[in-house]
Amino acid sequence: MTTPQVHTYHCTSCTVFLLASTYNFSTLPVRSSPGLDSATIIPFPSLVTNPNSSSSHSEPTADFTVLLGLVKDRDGSHGTSGGPGGSGGKVIVAREDGFEKRALYRCGRCKVVVAYAVEGKGWLYLLPEGWVETGRMEREAGERREE
């Protein structure tokens, strides 16, 4: 088996290292209407298993995503769900097609919301303004130095 290429991604606000993945996020699908945030849809890391596995226990697929600098908002203390004693870091979002209960994921350093997961779904939704691919970040930094 060949070694997969690993892509790395950073927070756009503070440049902390957020994720490492074999998925190239620019090729993954994005949420469309009525999901107006255009979030990139990533298979949730702990839920991806190989359906073709013949063993009695699940084996991970060749593709993976590791959450490194993302922190799940557990207590709602960042003002998103009414403070301590709130909904445990979850928010309810009104959409055209109903309501959605989201668990928020924040940058571990600057606490900006970068992603969310929807209860009962096997996906992590990355907000488009919250992350940048390492290579793009390095190119943009180099261009600023040249100016």
N, CA, C and O atoms as a GROMACS GRO file, in nm:
protein
  588
    1MET      N    1   0.084  -0.118   0.000
    1MET     CA    2   0.000   0.000   0.000
    1MET      C    3   0.088   0.124   0.000
    1MET      O    4   0.187   0.130   0.073
    2THR      N    5   0.053   0.222  -0.081
    2THR     CA    6   0.130   0.345  -0.087
    2THR      C    7   0.094   0.436   0.029
    2THR      O    8  -0.017   0.431   0.082
    3THR      N    9   0.188   0.517   0.067
    3THR     CA   10   0.164   0.612   0.175
    3THR      C   11   0.079   0.726   0.121
    3THR      O   12   0.115   0.788   0.022
    4PRO      N   13  -0.034   0.754   0.186
    4PRO     CA   14  -0.120   0.861   0.137
    4PRO      C   15  -0.059   0.999   0.162
    4PRO      O   16   0.016   1.018   0.257
    5GLN      N   17  -0.094   1.093   0.075
    5GLN     CA   18  -0.051   1.231   0.096
    5GLN      C   19  -0.135   1.291   0.208
    5GLN      O   20  -0.257   1.277   0.208
    6VAL      N   21  -0.071   1.358   0.301
    6VAL     CA   22  -0.141   1.420   0.413
    6VAL      C   23  -0.143   1.571   0.390
    6VAL      O   24  -0.039   1.633   0.370
    7HIS      N   25  -0.263   1.627   0.393
    7HIS     CA   26  -0.283   1.771   0.378
    7HIS      C   27  -0.300   1.830   0.517
    7HIS      O   28  -0.360   1.768   0.605
    8THR      N   29  -0.246   1.950   0.537
    8THR     CA   30  -0.257   2.013   0.668
    8THR      C   31  -0.327   2.148   0.655
    8THR      O   32  -0.316   2.216   0.553
    9TYR      N   33  -0.400   2.184   0.760
    9TYR     CA   34  -0.485   2.302   0.757
    9TYR      C   35  -0.471   2.381   0.887
    9TYR      O   36  -0.450   2.324   0.994
   10HIS      N   37  -0.482   2.514   0.874
   10HIS     CA   38  -0.459   2.605   0.985
   10HIS      C   39  -0.577   2.699   1.004
   10HIS      O   40  -0.658   2.718   0.913
   11CYS      N   41  -0.587   2.757   1.123
   11CYS     CA   42  -0.687   2.859   1.154
   11CYS      C   43  -0.651   2.987   1.078
   11CYS      O   44  -0.535   3.029   1.080
   12THR      N   45  -0.747   3.048   1.011
   12THR     CA   46  -0.719   3.172   0.938
   12THR      C   47  -0.698   3.290   1.032
   12THR      O   48  -0.634   3.388   0.993
   13SER      N   49  -0.750   3.283   1.153
   13SER     CA   50  -0.738   3.395   1.246
   13SER      C   51  -0.602   3.401   1.315
   13SER      O   52  -0.543   3.508   1.327
   14CYS      N   53  -0.552   3.286   1.359
   14CYS     CA   54  -0.427   3.287   1.438
   14CYS      C   55  -0.320   3.192   1.384
   14CYS      O   56  -0.211   3.186   1.441
   15THR      N   57  -0.346   3.121   1.277
   15THR     CA   58  -0.256   3.028   1.207
   15THR      C   59  -0.220   2.901   1.286
   15THR      O   60  -0.128   2.830   1.247
   16VAL      N   61  -0.290   2.872   1.394
   16VAL     CA   62  -0.262   2.749   1.468
   16VAL      C   63  -0.296   2.629   1.379
   16VAL      O   64  -0.387   2.635   1.297
   17PHE      N   65  -0.223   2.521   1.395
   17PHE     CA   66  -0.241   2.397   1.319
   17PHE      C   67  -0.369   2.328   1.367
   17PHE      O   68  -0.376   2.287   1.483
   18LEU      N   69  -0.470   2.316   1.280
   18LEU     CA   70  -0.600   2.262   1.319
   18LEU      C   71  -0.621   2.116   1.285
   18LEU      O   72  -0.664   2.037   1.369
   19LEU      N   73  -0.590   2.078   1.160
   19LEU     CA   74  -0.626   1.945   1.110
   19LEU      C   75  -0.518   1.890   1.019
   19LEU      O   76  -0.444   1.963   0.954
   20ALA      N   77  -0.510   1.758   1.017
   20ALA     CA   78  -0.430   1.685   0.919
   20ALA      C   79  -0.523   1.582   0.857
   20ALA      O   80  -0.597   1.515   0.928
   21SER      N   81  -0.518   1.569   0.725
   21SER     CA   82  -0.612   1.480   0.659
   21SER      C   83  -0.556   1.427   0.528
   21SER      O   84  -0.476   1.492   0.462
   22THR      N   85  -0.600   1.308   0.492
   22THR     CA   86  -0.568   1.256   0.360
   22THR      C   87  -0.664   1.312   0.256
   22THR      O   88  -0.642   1.296   0.136
   23TYR      N   89  -0.770   1.376   0.302
   23TYR     CA   90  -0.864   1.441   0.209
   23TYR      C   91  -0.809   1.577   0.168
   23TYR      O   92  -0.757   1.652   0.251
   24ASN      N   93  -0.820   1.609   0.040
   24ASN     CA   94  -0.791   1.743  -0.008
   24ASN      C   95  -0.922   1.819   0.004
   24ASN      O   96  -1.014   1.796  -0.075
   25PHE      N   97  -0.933   1.908   0.100
   25PHE     CA   98  -1.060   1.972   0.131
   25PHE      C   99  -1.117   2.051   0.013
   25PHE      O  100  -1.238   2.068   0.003
   26SER      N  101  -1.030   2.099  -0.077
   26SER     CA  102  -1.080   2.176  -0.192
   26SER      C  103  -1.157   2.088  -0.290
   26SER      O  104  -1.227   2.140  -0.377
   27THR      N  105  -1.146   1.956  -0.278
   27THR     CA  106  -1.218   1.865  -0.369
   27THR      C  107  -1.341   1.804  -0.304
   27THR      O  108  -1.415   1.730  -0.370
   28LEU      N  109  -1.365   1.832  -0.176
   28LEU     CA  110  -1.480   1.775  -0.106
   28LEU      C  111  -1.606   1.858  -0.132
   28LEU      O  112  -1.596   1.976  -0.166
   29PRO      N  113  -1.723   1.798  -0.116
   29PRO     CA  114  -1.847   1.872  -0.139
   29PRO      C  115  -1.869   1.978  -0.031
   29PRO      O  116  -1.814   1.970   0.079
   30VAL      N  117  -1.950   2.078  -0.065
   30VAL     CA  118  -1.987   2.182   0.031
   30VAL      C  119  -2.138   2.183   0.048
   30VAL      O  120  -2.212   2.141  -0.041
   31ARG      N  121  -2.182   2.232   0.162
   31ARG     CA  122  -2.327   2.242   0.187
   31ARG      C  123  -2.385   2.347   0.092
   31ARG      O  124  -2.331   2.456   0.075
   32SER      N  125  -2.496   2.310   0.032
   32SER     CA  126  -2.563   2.404  -0.056
   32SER      C  127  -2.697   2.441   0.006
   32SER      O  128  -2.730   2.397   0.115
   33SER      N  129  -2.773   2.521  -0.064
   33SER     CA  130  -2.901   2.570  -0.013
   33SER      C  131  -2.988   2.453   0.032
   33SER      O  132  -2.996   2.355  -0.042
   34PRO      N  133  -3.052   2.457   0.145
   34PRO     CA  134  -3.069   2.571   0.234
   34PRO      C  135  -2.957   2.589   0.336
   34PRO      O  136  -2.972   2.669   0.428
   35GLY      N  137  -2.845   2.519   0.324
   35GLY     CA  138  -2.732   2.540   0.414
   35GLY      C  139  -2.648   2.654   0.360
   35GLY      O  140  -2.554   2.631   0.284
   36LEU      N  141  -2.679   2.774   0.398
   36LEU     CA  142  -2.622   2.893   0.337
   36LEU      C  143  -2.477   2.921   0.376
   36LEU      O  144  -2.420   3.018   0.326
   37ASP      N  145  -2.417   2.840   0.461
   37ASP     CA  146  -2.280   2.869   0.505
   37ASP      C  147  -2.174   2.813   0.411
   37ASP      O  148  -2.056   2.845   0.430
   38SER      N  149  -2.208   2.733   0.313
   38SER     CA  150  -2.113   2.673   0.218
   38SER      C  151  -2.000   2.599   0.288
   38SER      O  152  -1.886   2.601   0.242
   39ALA      N  153  -2.030   2.534   0.399
   39ALA     CA  154  -1.930   2.460   0.476
   39ALA      C  155  -1.882   2.338   0.399
   39ALA      O  156  -1.960   2.270   0.332
   40THR      N  157  -1.753   2.309   0.409
   40THR     CA  158  -1.694   2.190   0.348
   40THR      C  159  -1.735   2.068   0.431
   40THR      O  160  -1.725   2.070   0.553
   41ILE      N  161  -1.780   1.963   0.364
   41ILE     CA  162  -1.831   1.844   0.431
   41ILE      C  163  -1.720   1.739   0.439
   41ILE      O  164  -1.670   1.692   0.337
   42ILE      N  165  -1.683   1.703   0.562
   42ILE     CA  166  -1.575   1.606   0.586
   42ILE      C  167  -1.632   1.488   0.662
   42ILE      O  168  -1.703   1.507   0.761
   43PRO      N  169  -1.603   1.364   0.618
   43PRO     CA  170  -1.646   1.248   0.697
   43PRO      C  171  -1.589   1.262   0.839
   43PRO      O  172  -1.470   1.284   0.856
   44PHE      N  173  -1.675   1.248   0.939
   44PHE     CA  174  -1.632   1.266   1.077
   44PHE      C  175  -1.530   1.158   1.112
   44PHE      O  176  -1.556   1.040   1.092
   45PRO      N  177  -1.414   1.197   1.165
   45PRO     CA  178  -1.303   1.103   1.187
   45PRO      C  179  -1.338   0.974   1.259
   45PRO      O  180  -1.294   0.868   1.216
   46SER      N  181  -1.415   0.980   1.365
   46SER     CA  182  -1.439   0.858   1.442
   46SER      C  183  -1.543   0.768   1.379
   46SER      O  184  -1.561   0.654   1.422
   47LEU      N  185  -1.613   0.816   1.277
   47LEU     CA  186  -1.720   0.737   1.217
   47LEU      C  187  -1.682   0.672   1.085
   47LEU      O  188  -1.761   0.597   1.029
   48VAL      N  189  -1.563   0.700   1.034
   48VAL     CA  190  -1.522   0.645   0.905
   48VAL      C  191  -1.464   0.506   0.925
   48VAL      O  192  -1.361   0.491   0.991
   49THR      N  193  -1.529   0.406   0.869
   49THR     CA  194  -1.477   0.269   0.874
   49THR      C  195  -1.485   0.209   0.735
   49THR      O  196  -1.555   0.261   0.649
   50ASN      N  197  -1.414   0.103   0.714
   50ASN     CA  198  -1.412   0.037   0.585
   50ASN      C  199  -1.529  -0.060   0.574
   50ASN      O  200  -1.530  -0.161   0.644
   51PRO      N  201  -1.628  -0.030   0.488
   51PRO     CA  202  -1.745  -0.118   0.477
   51PRO      C  203  -1.713  -0.252   0.411
   51PRO      O  204  -1.792  -0.346   0.422
   52ASN      N  205  -1.600  -0.263   0.344
   52ASN     CA  206  -1.562  -0.386   0.275
   52ASN      C  207  -1.476  -0.478   0.361
   52ASN      O  208  -1.426  -0.580   0.314
   53SER      N  209  -1.459  -0.442   0.488
   53SER     CA  210  -1.377  -0.522   0.578
   53SER      C  211  -1.443  -0.657   0.605
   53SER      O  212  -1.562  -0.663   0.634
   54SER      N  213  -1.365  -0.764   0.596
   54SER     CA  214  -1.420  -0.898   0.620
   54SER      C  215  -1.403  -0.941   0.766
   54SER      O  216  -1.456  -1.044   0.806
   55SER      N  217  -1.330  -0.862   0.845
   55SER     CA  218  -1.309  -0.899   0.985
   55SER      C  219  -1.432  -0.862   1.068
   55SER      O  220  -1.517  -0.786   1.024
   56SER      N  221  -1.439  -0.917   1.188
   56SER     CA  222  -1.554  -0.893   1.274
   56SER      C  223  -1.551  -0.754   1.336
   56SER      O  224  -1.655  -0.705   1.382
   57HIS      N  225  -1.435  -0.689   1.339
   57HIS     CA  226  -1.430  -0.553   1.391
   57HIS      C  227  -1.398  -0.456   1.277
   57HIS      O  228  -1.341  -0.496   1.176
   58SER      N  229  -1.435  -0.332   1.295
   58SER     CA  230  -1.416  -0.232   1.190
   58SER      C  231  -1.270  -0.196   1.176
   58SER      O  232  -1.197  -0.183   1.274
   59GLU      N  233  -1.228  -0.180   1.052
   59GLU     CA  234  -1.094  -0.131   1.022
   59GLU      C  235  -1.110   0.006   0.961
   59GLU      O  236  -1.201   0.028   0.881
   60PRO      N  237  -1.023   0.100   0.995
   60PRO     CA  238  -1.035   0.232   0.936
   60PRO      C  239  -1.005   0.228   0.787
   60PRO      O  240  -0.930   0.141   0.740
   61THR      N  241  -1.063   0.321   0.713
   61THR     CA  242  -1.034   0.331   0.571
   61THR      C  243  -0.898   0.394   0.554
   61THR      O  244  -0.836   0.437   0.652
   62ALA      N  245  -0.849   0.398   0.431
   62ALA     CA  246  -0.720   0.460   0.404
   62ALA      C  247  -0.726   0.611   0.427
   62ALA      O  248  -0.624   0.673   0.457
   63ASP      N  249  -0.844   0.669   0.413
   63ASP     CA  250  -0.859   0.812   0.434
   63ASP      C  251  -0.889   0.843   0.580
   63ASP      O  252  -0.960   0.769   0.647
   64PHE      N  253  -0.832   0.953   0.628
   64PHE     CA  254  -0.854   0.990   0.767
   64PHE      C  255  -0.841   1.141   0.783
   64PHE      O  256  -0.784   1.210   0.698
   65THR      N  257  -0.894   1.190   0.892
   65THR     CA  258  -0.877   1.329   0.934
   65THR      C  259  -0.849   1.328   1.083
   65THR      O  260  -0.921   1.263   1.160
   66VAL      N  261  -0.745   1.399   1.124
   66VAL     CA  262  -0.710   1.408   1.265
   66VAL      C  263  -0.736   1.550   1.312
   66VAL      O  264  -0.684   1.646   1.256
   67LEU      N  265  -0.818   1.563   1.416
   67LEU     CA  266  -0.847   1.694   1.474
   67LEU      C  267  -0.737   1.726   1.573
   67LEU      O  268  -0.727   1.663   1.678
   68LEU      N  269  -0.654   1.824   1.541
   68LEU     CA  270  -0.541   1.856   1.627
   68LEU      C  271  -0.565   1.980   1.711
   68LEU      O  272  -0.558   1.974   1.834
   69GLY      N  273  -0.592   2.092   1.648
   69GLY     CA  274  -0.611   2.217   1.722
   69GLY      C  275  -0.756   2.256   1.737
   69GLY      O  276  -0.787   2.367   1.780
   70LEU      N  277  -0.848   2.166   1.702
   70LEU     CA  278  -0.991   2.192   1.717
   70LEU      C  279  -1.037   2.142   1.853
   70LEU      O  280  -1.000   2.033   1.896
   71VAL      N  281  -1.118   2.222   1.919
   71VAL     CA  282  -1.170   2.186   2.050
   71VAL      C  283  -1.322   2.192   2.043
   71VAL      O  284  -1.380   2.293   2.003
   72LYS      N  285  -1.386   2.082   2.084
   72LYS     CA  286  -1.532   2.080   2.085
   72LYS      C  287  -1.580   2.169   2.199
   72LYS      O  288  -1.535   2.156   2.312
   73ASP      N  289  -1.672   2.259   2.167
   73ASP     CA  290  -1.729   2.351   2.266
   73ASP      C  291  -1.822   2.272   2.356
   73ASP      O  292  -1.934   2.240   2.316
   74ARG      N  293  -1.778   2.240   2.477
   74ARG     CA  294  -1.854   2.151   2.566
   74ARG      C  295  -1.944   2.224   2.664
   74ARG      O  296  -2.050   2.173   2.700
   75ASP      N  297  -1.903   2.343   2.708
   75ASP     CA  298  -1.978   2.404   2.818
   75ASP      C  299  -2.058   2.527   2.781
   75ASP      O  300  -2.130   2.582   2.865
   76GLY      N  301  -2.046   2.572   2.658
   76GLY     CA  302  -2.121   2.690   2.618
   76GLY      C  303  -2.069   2.818   2.681
   76GLY      O  304  -2.140   2.919   2.682
   77SER      N  305  -1.947   2.818   2.733
   77SER     CA  306  -1.895   2.934   2.805
   77SER      C  307  -1.845   3.044   2.712
   77SER      O  308  -1.800   3.148   2.760
   78HIS      N  309  -1.853   3.024   2.582
   78HIS     CA  310  -1.806   3.126   2.488
   78HIS      C  311  -1.921   3.211   2.437
   78HIS      O  312  -1.906   3.278   2.335
   79GLY      N  313  -2.034   3.210   2.505
   79GLY     CA  314  -2.146   3.294   2.467
   79GLY      C  315  -2.232   3.237   2.356
   79GLY      O  316  -2.314   3.310   2.299
   80THR      N  317  -2.217   3.110   2.323
   80THR     CA  318  -2.292   3.054   2.211
   80THR      C  319  -2.419   2.984   2.254
   80THR      O  320  -2.508   2.964   2.172
   81SER      N  321  -2.428   2.946   2.380
   81SER     CA  322  -2.548   2.870   2.419
   81SER      C  323  -2.597   2.907   2.558
   81SER      O  324  -2.646   2.822   2.633
   82GLY      N  325  -2.584   3.033   2.591
   82GLY     CA  326  -2.643   3.078   2.716
   82GLY      C  327  -2.555   3.064   2.838
   82GLY      O  328  -2.604   3.078   2.950
   83GLY      N  329  -2.426   3.037   2.821
   83GLY     CA  330  -2.336   3.030   2.934
   83GLY      C  331  -2.346   2.899   3.009
   83GLY      O  332  -2.415   2.807   2.964
   84PRO      N  333  -2.278   2.889   3.123
   84PRO     CA  334  -2.280   2.767   3.201
   84PRO      C  335  -2.423   2.726   3.235
   84PRO      O  336  -2.507   2.810   3.268
   85GLY      N  337  -2.449   2.599   3.225
   85GLY     CA  338  -2.584   2.549   3.247
   85GLY      C  339  -2.668   2.555   3.122
   85GLY      O  340  -2.786   2.521   3.125
   86GLY      N  341  -2.607   2.600   3.010
   86GLY     CA  342  -2.679   2.608   2.883
   86GLY      C  343  -2.693   2.471   2.820
   86GLY      O  344  -2.713   2.372   2.891
   87SER      N  345  -2.684   2.465   2.690
   87SER     CA  346  -2.709   2.341   2.618
   87SER      C  347  -2.583   2.259   2.594
   87SER      O  348  -2.580   2.180   2.500
   88GLY      N  349  -2.481   2.275   2.676
   88GLY     CA  350  -2.362   2.193   2.663
   88GLY      C  351  -2.281   2.219   2.538
   88GLY      O  352  -2.227   2.125   2.479
   89GLY      N  353  -2.271   2.345   2.495
   89GLY     CA  354  -2.191   2.380   2.379
   89GLY      C  355  -2.262   2.358   2.248
   89GLY      O  356  -2.199   2.362   2.143
   90LYS      N  357  -2.390   2.334   2.250
   90LYS     CA  358  -2.466   2.315   2.127
   90LYS      C  359  -2.551   2.439   2.101
   90LYS      O  360  -2.593   2.507   2.194
   91VAL      N  361  -2.574   2.465   1.974
   91VAL     CA  362  -2.662   2.574   1.935
   91VAL      C  363  -2.771   2.519   1.845
   91VAL      O  364  -2.750   2.420   1.775
   92ILE      N  365  -2.885   2.584   1.846
   92ILE     CA  366  -2.995   2.549   1.757
   92ILE      C  367  -2.997   2.654   1.647
   92ILE      O  368  -3.004   2.774   1.675
   93VAL      N  369  -2.990   2.610   1.523
   93VAL     CA  370  -2.989   2.701   1.408
   93VAL      C  371  -3.118   2.683   1.330
   93VAL      O  372  -3.155   2.571   1.296
   94ALA      N  373  -3.187   2.794   1.302
   94ALA     CA  374  -3.308   2.790   1.220
   94ALA      C  375  -3.265   2.792   1.074
   94ALA      O  376  -3.190   2.879   1.030
   95ARG      N  377  -3.315   2.695   0.999
   95ARG     CA  378  -3.286   2.685   0.855
   95ARG      C  379  -3.418   2.690   0.779
   95ARG      O  380  -3.525   2.677   0.838
   96GLU      N  381  -3.410   2.710   0.649
   96GLU     CA  382  -3.531   2.712   0.566
   96GLU      C  383  -3.609   2.582   0.578
   96GLU      O  384  -3.732   2.582   0.568
   97ASP      N  385  -3.538   2.472   0.598
   97ASP     CA  386  -3.603   2.340   0.602
   97ASP      C  387  -3.624   2.289   0.745
   97ASP      O  388  -3.649   2.170   0.764
   98GLY      N  389  -3.613   2.376   0.844
   98GLY     CA  390  -3.636   2.334   0.982
   98GLY      C  391  -3.525   2.381   1.074
   98GLY      O  392  -3.459   2.482   1.047
   99PHE      N  393  -3.504   2.308   1.183
   99PHE     CA  394  -3.403   2.343   1.281
   99PHE      C  395  -3.292   2.240   1.281
   99PHE      O  396  -3.313   2.124   1.244
  100GLU      N  397  -3.173   2.283   1.324
  100GLU     CA  398  -3.058   2.195   1.326
  100GLU      C  399  -2.983   2.218   1.457
  100GLU      O  400  -2.956   2.332   1.494
  101LYS      N  401  -2.951   2.109   1.528
  101LYS     CA  402  -2.875   2.118   1.653
  101LYS      C  403  -2.729   2.092   1.620
  101LYS      O  404  -2.693   1.984   1.571
  102ARG      N  405  -2.644   2.190   1.646
  102ARG     CA  406  -2.502   2.182   1.611
  102ARG      C  407  -2.413   2.182   1.734
  102ARG      O  408  -2.436   2.256   1.830
  103ALA      N  409  -2.311   2.098   1.730
  103ALA     CA  410  -2.203   2.103   1.828
  103ALA      C  411  -2.091   2.182   1.763
  103ALA      O  412  -2.047   2.148   1.653
  104LEU      N  413  -2.045   2.286   1.829
  104LEU     CA  414  -1.944   2.375   1.771
  104LEU      C  415  -1.803   2.326   1.801
  104LEU      O  416  -1.776   2.269   1.907
  105TYR      N  417  -1.713   2.348   1.705
  105TYR     CA  418  -1.571   2.319   1.721
  105TYR      C  419  -1.496   2.450   1.702
  105TYR      O  420  -1.516   2.521   1.603
  106ARG      N  421  -1.409   2.481   1.798
  106ARG     CA  422  -1.336   2.607   1.797
  106ARG      C  423  -1.186   2.584   1.782
  106ARG      O  424  -1.135   2.476   1.812
  107CYS      N  425  -1.118   2.688   1.736
  107CYS     CA  426  -0.973   2.687   1.736
  107CYS      C  427  -0.929   2.683   1.882
  107CYS      O  428  -0.979   2.758   1.964
  108GLY      N  429  -0.836   2.595   1.913
  108GLY     CA  430  -0.789   2.580   2.050
  108GLY      C  431  -0.714   2.701   2.103
  108GLY      O  432  -0.703   2.718   2.224
  109ARG      N  433  -0.663   2.785   2.014
  109ARG     CA  434  -0.589   2.903   2.060
  109ARG      C  435  -0.678   3.027   2.068
  109ARG      O  436  -0.691   3.086   2.174
  110CYS      N  437  -0.738   3.067   1.955
  110CYS     CA  438  -0.811   3.194   1.952
  110CYS      C  439  -0.961   3.180   1.978
  110CYS      O  440  -1.031   3.280   1.990
  111LYS      N  441  -1.011   3.057   1.986
  111LYS     CA  442  -1.151   3.026   2.020
  111LYS      C  443  -1.253   3.065   1.912
  111LYS      O  444  -1.373   3.067   1.940
  112VAL      N  445  -1.208   3.095   1.791
  112VAL     CA  446  -1.299   3.123   1.680
  112VAL      C  447  -1.367   2.993   1.639
  112VAL      O  448  -1.303   2.888   1.634
  113VAL      N  449  -1.498   2.999   1.611
  113VAL     CA  450  -1.569   2.880   1.563
  113VAL      C  451  -1.520   2.850   1.422
  113VAL      O  452  -1.528   2.934   1.333
  114VAL      N  453  -1.470   2.729   1.402
  114VAL     CA  454  -1.412   2.687   1.275
  114VAL      C  455  -1.497   2.580   1.208
  114VAL      O  456  -1.497   2.569   1.086
  115ALA      N  457  -1.570   2.502   1.288
  115ALA     CA  458  -1.647   2.390   1.233
  115ALA      C  459  -1.764   2.358   1.325
  115ALA      O  460  -1.775   2.411   1.436
  116TYR      N  461  -1.850   2.270   1.276
  116TYR     CA  462  -1.960   2.220   1.358
  116TYR      C  463  -1.998   2.081   1.311
  116TYR      O  464  -1.968   2.041   1.198
  117ALA      N  465  -2.063   2.008   1.399
  117ALA     CA  466  -2.119   1.877   1.366
  117ALA      C  467  -2.268   1.884   1.396
  117ALA      O  468  -2.310   1.948   1.492
  118VAL      N  469  -2.346   1.817   1.313
  118VAL     CA  470  -2.492   1.814   1.332
  118VAL      C  471  -2.527   1.683   1.400
  118VAL      O  472  -2.482   1.576   1.358
  119GLU      N  473  -2.608   1.693   1.504
  119GLU     CA  474  -2.648   1.574   1.579
  119GLU      C  475  -2.710   1.471   1.486
  119GLU      O  476  -2.800   1.503   1.408
  120GLY      N  477  -2.662   1.347   1.495
  120GLY     CA  478  -2.716   1.238   1.416
  120GLY      C  479  -2.656   1.223   1.277
  120GLY      O  480  -2.696   1.133   1.203
  121LYS      N  481  -2.561   1.308   1.240
  121LYS     CA  482  -2.495   1.299   1.110
  121LYS      C  483  -2.352   1.253   1.130
  121LYS      O  484  -2.296   1.270   1.238
  122GLY      N  485  -2.292   1.194   1.029
  122GLY     CA  486  -2.154   1.148   1.038
  122GLY      C  487  -2.056   1.240   0.969
  122GLY      O  488  -1.960   1.194   0.907
  123TRP      N  489  -2.080   1.371   0.980
  123TRP     CA  490  -1.997   1.467   0.908
  123TRP      C  491  -1.949   1.577   1.001
  123TRP      O  492  -2.013   1.610   1.100
  124LEU      N  493  -1.835   1.633   0.965
  124LEU     CA  494  -1.786   1.755   1.027
  124LEU      C  495  -1.796   1.861   0.919
  124LEU      O  496  -1.752   1.840   0.807
  125TYR      N  497  -1.854   1.975   0.952
  125TYR     CA  498  -1.872   2.083   0.855
  125TYR      C  499  -1.773   2.194   0.888
  125TYR      O  500  -1.781   2.256   0.994
  126LEU      N  501  -1.677   2.219   0.797
  126LEU     CA  502  -1.576   2.323   0.817
  126LEU      C  503  -1.624   2.453   0.753
  126LEU      O  504  -1.654   2.455   0.634
  127LEU      N  505  -1.630   2.559   0.830
  127LEU     CA  506  -1.673   2.688   0.778
  127LEU      C  507  -1.567   2.745   0.684
  127LEU      O  508  -1.448   2.739   0.716
  128PRO      N  509  -1.607   2.799   0.569
  128PRO     CA  510  -1.510   2.839   0.466
  128PRO      C  511  -1.412   2.947   0.509
  128PRO      O  512  -1.299   2.950   0.459
  129GLU      N  513  -1.450   3.036   0.598
  129GLU     CA  514  -1.360   3.144   0.640
  129GLU      C  515  -1.274   3.106   0.759
  129GLU      O  516  -1.194   3.188   0.805
  130GLY      N  517  -1.287   2.983   0.810
  130GLY     CA  518  -1.218   2.946   0.933
  130GLY      C  519  -1.087   2.872   0.917
  130GLY      O  520  -1.013   2.858   1.014
  131TRP      N  521  -1.055   2.825   0.795
  131TRP     CA  522  -0.937   2.742   0.777
  131TRP      C  523  -0.866   2.778   0.646
  131TRP      O  524  -0.925   2.833   0.554
  132VAL      N  525  -0.739   2.745   0.642
  132VAL     CA  526  -0.659   2.765   0.522
  132VAL      C  527  -0.561   2.648   0.511
  132VAL      O  528  -0.509   2.601   0.612
  133GLU      N  529  -0.536   2.604   0.389
  133GLU     CA  530  -0.441   2.495   0.364
  133GLU      C  531  -0.300   2.549   0.386
  133GLU      O  532  -0.272   2.664   0.352
  134THR      N  533  -0.212   2.469   0.443
  134THR     CA  534  -0.078   2.514   0.479
  134THR      C  535  -0.003   2.574   0.361
  134THR      O  536   0.057   2.681   0.374
  135GLY      N  537  -0.006   2.508   0.246
  135GLY     CA  538   0.066   2.559   0.128
  135GLY      C  539   0.017   2.696   0.086
  135GLY      O  540   0.097   2.783   0.052
  136ARG      N  541  -0.114   2.717   0.088
  136ARG     CA  542  -0.170   2.848   0.051
  136ARG      C  543  -0.129   2.954   0.152
  136ARG      O  544  -0.096   3.066   0.114
  137MET      N  545  -0.131   2.918   0.279
  137MET     CA  546  -0.091   3.012   0.384
  137MET      C  547   0.056   3.054   0.364
  137MET      O  548   0.089   3.172   0.378
  138GLU      N  549   0.143   2.957   0.332
  138GLU     CA  550   0.284   2.987   0.311
  138GLU      C  551   0.305   3.074   0.187
  138GLU      O  552   0.386   3.166   0.189
  139ARG      N  553   0.231   3.044   0.078
  139ARG     CA  554   0.242   3.125  -0.044
  139ARG      C  555   0.199   3.269  -0.017
  139ARG      O  556   0.266   3.363  -0.060
  140GLU      N  557   0.088   3.287   0.053
  140GLU     CA  558   0.039   3.421   0.083
  140GLU      C  559   0.136   3.497   0.173
  140GLU      O  560   0.154   3.618   0.155
  141ALA      N  561   0.198   3.429   0.268
  141ALA     CA  562   0.297   3.493   0.355
  141ALA      C  563   0.419   3.535   0.273
  141ALA      O  564   0.474   3.643   0.295
  142GLY      N  565   0.462   3.451   0.179
  142GLY     CA  566   0.575   3.484   0.092
  142GLY      C  567   0.546   3.603   0.002
  142GLY      O  568   0.633   3.687  -0.019
  143GLU      N  569   0.423   3.610  -0.050
  143GLU     CA  570   0.384   3.723  -0.134
  143GLU      C  571   0.384   3.853  -0.055
  143GLU      O  572   0.424   3.957  -0.108
  144ARG      N  573   0.342   3.849   0.071
  144ARG     CA  574   0.342   3.970   0.154
  144ARG      C  575   0.485   4.016   0.182
  144ARG      O  576   0.512   4.136   0.188
  145ARG      N  577   0.578   3.920   0.199
  145ARG     CA  578   0.718   3.956   0.224
  145ARG      C  579   0.779   4.022   0.102
  145ARG      O  580   0.863   4.112   0.116
  146GLU      N  581   0.739   3.979  -0.019
  146GLU     CA  582   0.796   4.033  -0.142
  146GLU      C  583   0.748   4.174  -0.171
  146GLU      O  584   0.815   4.247  -0.244
  147GLU      N  585   0.635   4.214  -0.116
  147GLU     CA  586   0.579   4.348  -0.145
  147GLU      C  587   0.654   4.457  -0.077
  147GLU      O  588   0.618   4.574  -0.091
   0.00000   0.00000   0.00000
